[in-house]
Amino acid sequence: MAALVAAVVIGLKLLAWHLTGSVGLFSDALESVANLAGALMAWAMLWWAAQPPDDEHAFGHNKAEYFSSGFEGALILAAAAGIAVAAIPRLLDPQPVEAVGVGLLVAAAASLLNAGMAWLLLRAGRRHGSITLEAGGQHLLTDLWTSGAVIAGVGLVGLTGWNRLDALLALGVAVHILITGIRLVRRSALGLLDTALPPADRSRIEEVLAPFREEGIEFHAIRTRRAGQRSFISLHVLVPGEWSVQRGHDLAEVIEGRLRDILPGSHVLTHLEPVEDPVSFQDARIPPLSS
């Protein structure tokens, strides 16, 4: 669906550029090309991420989503560079804009389509916790705001005859989407590097553990990470050494269940240790690799 809408939007924006010769509208169309390629990549990566775990990927394929958002961010960066290459010569040698009225009507129709699709993708991304759908929605939302600015700017060019404004608009679009591209690439890189869950989620984990600490249960080696839609939490649970295996296991099950309740879909792994043994506290950090 997103790919089909993106293809229609590209066609409309290219038509608006053809009618007017505006480099500002050309920049708008080039960004939408990145939208289409990003939507196709998103579809492929969502399918891959949904595949069940196998022998070679025991934790699933959720990280495939980061390839999609990273790819889309890279496309945005490439689009920003392409816009700058097209706009700078027109800044130095301004050209008149033609058929402004018809061209802007076509561009406005394309923006309305983008607005509807952005709303659908953002809602779906937040509901499912999908970085891919959210990235696609944010990209379309960025496209919507930049399209509105370009349409208004090209309208001013037609009214005032200040043709250099057309190139300035295109460069403004390039800078704006450049920031979005950098953010998407950074977010994808952090995901691939097993970055910890956001501070708000880590605080919720501590809130779950606090009542157990008051009862004399200790915790350490609390590690978190996110892979696409799934969160992973591991922690060591230190209980009195005199406890039976069954009692310690039952406690671990309760803790794991409460953590899954506050972070639905998360994978929780606990490791029981005797609280009296000093050795239990020696594995709180992952040791460095030997050289």
SULSULVEN-V275501 format. One record per residue. N is the residue number from 1. RES is the residue in one small letter. SS is DSSP state (~ for helix, > for strand, _ for the rest). PSI is psi in degrees with one decimal (none if undefined). D_FIRST is the distance of its C-alpha to the first C-alpha in Angstrom with 2 decimals. Layout:
BEGIN
n->{N & N}
res->{RES & RES}
ss->{SS & SS}
psi->{PSI & PSI}
d_first->{D_FIRST & D_FIRST}
END
This chain:
BEGIN
n->{1 & 2 & 3 & 4 & 5 & 6 & 7 & 8 & 9 & 10 & 11 & 12 & 13 & 14 & 15 & 16 & 17 & 18 & 19 & 20 & 21 & 22 & 23 & 24 & 25 & 26 & 27 & 28 & 29 & 30 & 31 & 32 & 33 & 34 & 35 & 36 & 37 & 38 & 39 & 40 & 41 & 42 & 43 & 44 & 45 & 46 & 47 & 48 & 49 & 50 & 51 & 52 & 53 & 54 & 55 & 56 & 57 & 58 & 59 & 60 & 61 & 62 & 63 & 64 & 65 & 66 & 67 & 68 & 69 & 70 & 71 & 72 & 73 & 74 & 75 & 76 & 77 & 78 & 79 & 80 & 81 & 82 & 83 & 84 & 85 & 86 & 87 & 88 & 89 & 90 & 91 & 92 & 93 & 94 & 95 & 96 & 97 & 98 & 99 & 100 & 101 & 102 & 103 & 104 & 105 & 106 & 107 & 108 & 109 & 110 & 111 & 112 & 113 & 114 & 115 & 116 & 117 & 118 & 119 & 120 & 121 & 122 & 123 & 124 & 125 & 126 & 127 & 128 & 129 & 130 & 131 & 132 & 133 & 134 & 135 & 136 & 137 & 138 & 139 & 140 & 141 & 142 & 143 & 144 & 145 & 146 & 147 & 148 & 149 & 150 & 151 & 152 & 153 & 154 & 155 & 156 & 157 & 158 & 159 & 160 & 161 & 162 & 163 & 164 & 165 & 166 & 167 & 168 & 169 & 170 & 171 & 172 & 173 & 174 & 175 & 176 & 177 & 178 & 179 & 180 & 181 & 182 & 183 & 184 & 185 & 186 & 187 & 188 & 189 & 190 & 191 & 192 & 193 & 194 & 195 & 196 & 197 & 198 & 199 & 200 & 201 & 202 & 203 & 204 & 205 & 206 & 207 & 208 & 209 & 210 & 211 & 212 & 213 & 214 & 215 & 216 & 217 & 218 & 219 & 220 & 221 & 222 & 223 & 224 & 225 & 226 & 227 & 228 & 229 & 230 & 231 & 232 & 233 & 234 & 235 & 236 & 237 & 238 & 239 & 240 & 241 & 242 & 243 & 244 & 245 & 246 & 247 & 248 & 249 & 250 & 251 & 252 & 253 & 254 & 255 & 256 & 257 & 258 & 259 & 260 & 261 & 262 & 263 & 264 & 265 & 266 & 267 & 268 & 269 & 270 & 271 & 272 & 273 & 274 & 275 & 276 & 277 & 278 & 279 & 280 & 281 & 282 & 283 & 284 & 285 & 286 & 287 & 288 & 289 & 290 & 291}
res->{m & a & a & l & v & a & a & v & v & i & g & l & k & l & l & a & w & h & l & t & g & s & v & g & l & f & s & d & a & l & e & s & v & a & n & l & a & g & a & l & m & a & w & a & m & l & w & w & a & a & q & p & p & d & d & e & h & a & f & g & h & n & k & a & e & y & f & s & s & g & f & e & g & a & l & i & l & a & a & a & a & g & i & a & v & a & a & i & p & r & l & l & d & p & q & p & v & e & a & v & g & v & g & l & l & v & a & a & a & a & s & l & l & n & a & g & m & a & w & l & l & l & r & a & g & r & r & h & g & s & i & t & l & e & a & g & g & q & h & l & l & t & d & l & w & t & s & g & a & v & i & a & g & v & g & l & v & g & l & t & g & w & n & r & l & d & a & l & l & a & l & g & v & a & v & h & i & l & i & t & g & i & r & l & v & r & r & s & a & l & g & l & l & d & t & a & l & p & p & a & d & r & s & r & i & e & e & v & l & a & p & f & r & e & e & g & i & e & f & h & a & i & r & t & r & r & a & g & q & r & s & f & i & s & l & h & v & l & v & p & g & e & w & s & v & q & r & g & h & d & l & a & e & v & i & e & g & r & l & r & d & i & l & p & g & s & h & v & l & t & h & l & e & p & v & e & d & p & v & s & f & q & d & a & r & i & p & p & l & s & s}
ss->{_ & ~ & ~ & ~ & ~ & ~ & ~ & ~ & ~ & ~ & ~ & ~ & ~ & ~ & ~ & ~ & ~ & ~ & ~ & ~ & _ & _ & ~ & ~ & ~ & ~ & ~ & ~ & ~ & ~ & ~ & ~ & ~ & ~ & ~ & ~ & ~ & ~ & ~ & ~ & ~ & ~ & ~ & ~ & ~ & ~ & ~ & ~ & ~ & _ & _ & _ & _ & > & _ & _ & > & _ & _ & _ & _ & _ & _ & ~ & ~ & ~ & ~ & ~ & ~ & ~ & ~ & ~ & ~ & ~ & ~ & ~ & ~ & ~ & ~ & ~ & ~ & ~ & ~ & ~ & ~ & ~ & ~ & ~ & ~ & ~ & ~ & ~ & _ & _ & _ & _ & _ & _ & _ & ~ & ~ & ~ & ~ & ~ & ~ & ~ & ~ & ~ & ~ & ~ & ~ & ~ & ~ & ~ & ~ & ~ & ~ & ~ & ~ & ~ & ~ & ~ & ~ & ~ & ~ & ~ & ~ & ~ & _ & _ & ~ & ~ & ~ & ~ & ~ & ~ & ~ & ~ & ~ & ~ & ~ & ~ & ~ & ~ & ~ & ~ & ~ & ~ & ~ & ~ & ~ & ~ & ~ & ~ & ~ & ~ & ~ & ~ & ~ & ~ & _ & _ & _ & ~ & ~ & ~ & ~ & ~ & ~ & ~ & ~ & ~ & ~ & ~ & ~ & ~ & ~ & ~ & ~ & ~ & ~ & ~ & ~ & ~ & ~ & ~ & ~ & ~ & ~ & ~ & ~ & ~ & _ & _ & _ & _ & _ & _ & ~ & ~ & ~ & ~ & ~ & ~ & ~ & ~ & ~ & ~ & ~ & ~ & ~ & ~ & ~ & ~ & _ & _ & _ & > & > & > & > & > & > & > & > & > & > & _ & _ & > & > & > & > & > & > & > & > & > & > & _ & _ & _ & _ & _ & ~ & ~ & ~ & ~ & ~ & ~ & ~ & ~ & ~ & ~ & ~ & ~ & ~ & ~ & ~ & ~ & ~ & ~ & _ & _ & _ & _ & > & > & > & > & > & > & > & > & _ & _ & _ & ~ & ~ & ~ & ~ & _ & _ & _ & _ & _ & _ & _ & _ & _ & _}
psi->{-49.1 & -39.0 & -40.3 & -45.1 & -42.3 & -39.8 & -41.7 & -42.3 & -42.0 & -45.3 & -44.0 & -41.3 & -36.4 & -36.4 & -42.8 & -40.9 & -42.7 & -38.5 & -35.8 & -28.3 & 15.9 & 126.6 & -24.6 & -45.8 & -30.9 & -41.6 & -37.4 & -42.1 & -39.0 & -37.4 & -37.2 & -27.0 & -41.1 & -36.0 & -44.5 & -48.3 & -38.7 & -38.8 & -40.9 & -42.1 & -39.1 & -42.7 & -45.5 & -42.6 & -33.2 & -40.0 & -43.7 & -44.1 & -28.1 & -8.2 & 142.3 & 159.3 & 151.5 & -174.6 & -33.0 & -12.8 & 70.7 & -24.7 & 9.5 & -173.9 & 22.8 & -30.0 & -9.7 & -27.8 & -30.0 & -27.7 & -38.3 & -51.0 & -33.9 & -40.5 & -43.4 & -39.4 & -40.2 & -37.4 & -40.2 & -41.9 & -41.5 & -40.1 & -40.4 & -42.1 & -41.9 & -39.1 & -43.9 & -41.6 & -38.0 & -32.5 & -35.5 & -45.2 & -36.5 & -24.6 & -38.8 & -31.0 & 80.6 & 144.1 & 147.0 & 151.6 & 135.1 & 161.4 & 50.4 & -44.5 & -53.1 & -42.7 & -41.0 & -31.4 & -41.8 & -43.6 & -37.2 & -38.7 & -40.2 & -39.6 & -36.0 & -40.0 & -43.5 & -38.9 & -44.8 & -43.3 & -37.3 & -42.8 & -43.3 & -43.6 & -42.1 & -40.9 & -43.8 & -39.6 & -41.5 & -35.0 & -38.4 & -3.3 & 36.2 & 118.6 & -30.8 & -49.6 & -38.7 & -39.8 & -41.0 & -41.3 & -42.2 & -37.7 & -44.9 & -35.3 & -40.7 & -42.7 & -38.1 & -46.8 & -41.4 & -36.4 & -42.2 & -41.2 & -41.1 & -43.8 & -46.1 & -42.0 & -43.3 & -34.5 & -41.0 & -36.2 & -44.8 & -34.5 & -37.7 & -22.4 & 9.6 & 88.3 & -25.7 & -23.6 & -32.1 & -45.5 & -36.9 & -37.7 & -44.7 & -42.1 & -36.2 & -41.0 & -43.3 & -45.2 & -42.0 & -48.1 & -23.1 & -42.1 & -42.8 & -43.1 & -42.6 & -41.2 & -42.3 & -43.3 & -41.9 & -44.0 & -39.8 & -42.1 & -41.6 & -37.0 & -41.1 & -21.6 & 14.5 & 47.0 & 144.5 & 160.6 & 158.5 & 154.5 & -37.2 & -41.1 & -39.0 & -34.5 & -37.4 & -35.7 & -44.4 & -34.6 & -35.5 & -39.2 & -23.6 & -46.8 & -32.7 & -36.1 & -38.2 & -23.3 & 6.6 & 4.7 & 134.3 & 156.6 & 144.3 & -178.1 & 43.5 & 112.5 & 140.4 & 154.4 & 163.0 & 138.9 & 96.8 & -120.5 & -10.9 & 139.9 & 146.2 & 131.9 & 129.5 & 145.1 & 153.9 & 132.8 & 117.9 & 116.3 & 164.3 & 135.5 & -21.2 & -10.3 & 151.8 & 160.1 & -40.6 & -43.0 & -42.4 & -39.5 & -43.0 & -41.0 & -43.6 & -38.5 & -40.1 & -45.8 & -46.3 & -41.4 & -41.6 & -34.9 & -39.1 & -29.8 & -40.7 & -21.8 & 78.7 & 140.5 & 2.6 & 152.8 & 120.5 & 129.4 & 123.3 & 154.2 & 118.8 & 139.3 & 152.6 & 130.5 & -24.1 & -17.7 & 118.4 & -28.2 & -27.2 & -23.8 & 3.7 & -4.9 & 31.2 & -21.6 & 150.5 & 125.7 & 151.2 & 154.5 & 140.1 & 143.9 & none}
d_first->{0.00 & 3.81 & 5.42 & 5.17 & 6.28 & 8.57 & 9.97 & 10.86 & 12.34 & 14.28 & 15.65 & 16.85 & 18.40 & 20.09 & 21.44 & 22.79 & 24.42 & 25.87 & 27.33 & 28.90 & 29.58 & 28.78 & 28.36 & 26.83 & 23.95 & 23.82 & 23.43 & 20.52 & 18.80 & 19.75 & 18.18 & 14.79 & 15.36 & 15.73 & 12.44 & 10.69 & 13.12 & 12.75 & 9.03 & 10.04 & 13.12 & 11.67 & 9.89 & 13.32 & 15.37 & 13.86 & 14.65 & 18.02 & 18.83 & 18.39 & 21.04 & 24.39 & 27.43 & 29.65 & 33.11 & 32.08 & 29.59 & 31.39 & 29.56 & 26.09 & 23.39 & 22.03 & 23.06 & 20.45 & 18.22 & 20.82 & 20.34 & 16.75 & 17.88 & 20.98 & 19.28 & 17.17 & 20.48 & 22.27 & 19.91 & 20.60 & 24.27 & 24.21 & 22.56 & 25.31 & 27.93 & 26.69 & 26.75 & 30.25 & 31.47 & 30.41 & 31.68 & 35.08 & 36.65 & 35.56 & 37.12 & 40.34 & 40.22 & 38.39 & 37.04 & 36.63 & 33.29 & 32.99 & 31.34 & 30.30 & 29.60 & 27.19 & 25.45 & 24.92 & 23.55 & 20.84 & 20.14 & 20.13 & 17.48 & 15.18 & 16.17 & 15.38 & 11.71 & 11.83 & 13.86 & 11.58 & 8.67 & 11.66 & 13.13 & 10.40 & 10.26 & 14.05 & 14.73 & 12.95 & 14.66 & 17.98 & 17.87 & 17.34 & 19.29 & 16.72 & 17.68 & 14.57 & 12.20 & 15.09 & 15.62 & 12.17 & 12.78 & 16.32 & 15.52 & 13.50 & 16.39 & 18.84 & 17.27 & 17.66 & 21.29 & 22.19 & 20.78 & 22.94 & 25.90 & 25.54 & 25.33 & 28.40 & 30.17 & 29.73 & 30.96 & 34.01 & 34.57 & 34.76 & 37.13 & 39.37 & 39.34 & 39.08 & 37.03 & 37.28 & 35.05 & 32.08 & 32.63 & 33.29 & 29.95 & 28.21 & 30.29 & 29.48 & 25.73 & 26.61 & 28.61 & 26.10 & 23.17 & 25.82 & 26.54 & 22.94 & 22.79 & 26.11 & 25.09 & 22.03 & 24.24 & 27.01 & 24.99 & 23.78 & 27.38 & 28.80 & 26.56 & 27.68 & 31.24 & 31.21 & 31.65 & 33.02 & 31.13 & 31.20 & 34.64 & 33.58 & 32.63 & 35.85 & 37.84 & 36.49 & 37.60 & 41.04 & 41.25 & 40.79 & 43.48 & 45.97 & 47.56 & 48.20 & 49.86 & 52.20 & 53.28 & 54.25 & 51.17 & 50.22 & 46.96 & 46.29 & 44.00 & 41.04 & 38.07 & 34.37 & 31.24 & 27.48 & 25.19 & 21.52 & 21.22 & 24.75 & 28.09 & 31.36 & 34.78 & 38.14 & 41.58 & 45.22 & 46.97 & 50.75 & 52.84 & 56.61 & 57.83 & 59.79 & 56.69 & 55.94 & 52.87 & 51.65 & 52.03 & 50.19 & 47.40 & 47.08 & 46.86 & 44.17 & 42.11 & 42.47 & 41.46 & 38.41 & 37.31 & 37.70 & 35.75 & 32.86 & 33.09 & 32.66 & 29.93 & 27.91 & 26.63 & 29.23 & 31.53 & 35.15 & 38.11 & 41.68 & 44.96 & 48.27 & 51.37 & 54.87 & 55.29 & 58.97 & 58.39 & 58.13 & 56.23 & 53.31 & 52.77 & 52.94 & 49.41 & 47.53 & 46.09 & 44.53 & 47.32 & 46.88 & 46.59 & 50.00 & 50.68}
END
